[in-house]
Amino acid sequence: MSRKVKSVRVPKELESLDLSGMIHECESYLRDLESATLLKSQGNKDAAEALIKTRENDLGRKIGRMVYKARVEYGRTRDE
């Protein structure tokens, strides 16, 4: 999987955001989607749906935490 990014425009408040970490979390989510697809194709639809629901909540929480930390860091540097 290619990891090249040509250009990203990030608001000043989020310039310390860990973009590599965010991409890593999205890669993990994609692997879980593949696992869920495999589970569903094997006839285990309930397990596939549970995996997706759990992983979506986890992904949202982790991304939200990254954004929050970047915003806090911006607040610290602005106040100095």
C-alpha positions in Angstrom: 0.0 0.0 0.0 1.4 3.4 -1.0 1.9 5.9 1.8 2.7 9.0 -0.3 0.7 12.1 0.2 1.3 15.1 -2.1 -0.5 17.8 -0.2 -2.6 18.1 2.9 -4.2 21.3 4.1 -4.7 21.3 7.8 -6.2 24.1 9.9 -3.7 25.9 12.1 -5.4 24.3 15.2 -4.6 20.8 14.0 -1.1 21.2 12.6 0.4 19.0 15.3 -2.1 16.2 14.3 -0.4 12.8 13.9 -1.4 12.1 10.3 0.7 8.9 10.1 -1.1 7.6 13.2 -4.4 8.4 11.7 -3.5 6.6 8.5 -2.4 3.6 10.5 -5.7 3.5 12.3 -7.6 3.6 9.0 -5.4 0.7 7.6 -6.3 -1.4 10.7 -10.0 -0.6 10.0 -9.7 -1.7 6.4 -8.2 -5.0 7.6 -11.1 -5.5 9.9 -13.5 -4.8 7.1 -11.9 -7.5 5.1 -12.2 -9.9 8.1 -15.9 -9.0 8.4 -16.4 -9.7 4.7 -14.8 -13.1 5.1 -16.9 -13.8 8.2 -20.1 -12.8 6.3 -19.2 -15.0 3.3 -18.7 -17.9 5.6 -22.3 -17.4 6.9 -21.5 -15.7 10.2 -23.3 -12.5 9.6 -23.9 -11.6 13.2 -20.2 -11.8 14.0 -19.3 -9.7 11.0 -21.8 -7.0 12.0 -20.5 -7.0 15.6 -17.0 -6.6 14.4 -17.8 -3.7 12.2 -19.9 -1.9 14.8 -17.2 -2.4 17.5 -14.4 -1.3 15.1 -16.3 1.8 13.9 -16.7 3.0 17.5 -13.1 2.3 18.3 -11.9 4.1 15.2 -14.1 7.2 16.0 -12.8 7.3 19.5 -9.2 7.1 18.5 -9.4 9.7 15.7 -11.4 12.0 18.1 -8.6 11.6 20.7 -6.0 12.5 18.1 -7.9 15.6 17.1 -8.4 16.6 20.7 -4.7 16.3 21.6 -3.7 18.4 18.5 -6.2 21.1 19.6 -4.9 21.1 23.2 -1.3 21.4 21.9 -2.4 24.4 19.7 -3.9 26.0 22.8 -0.7 25.5 24.8 1.5 27.0 22.1 -0.9 29.9 21.5 -0.9 30.9 25.2 2.9 30.9 25.4 
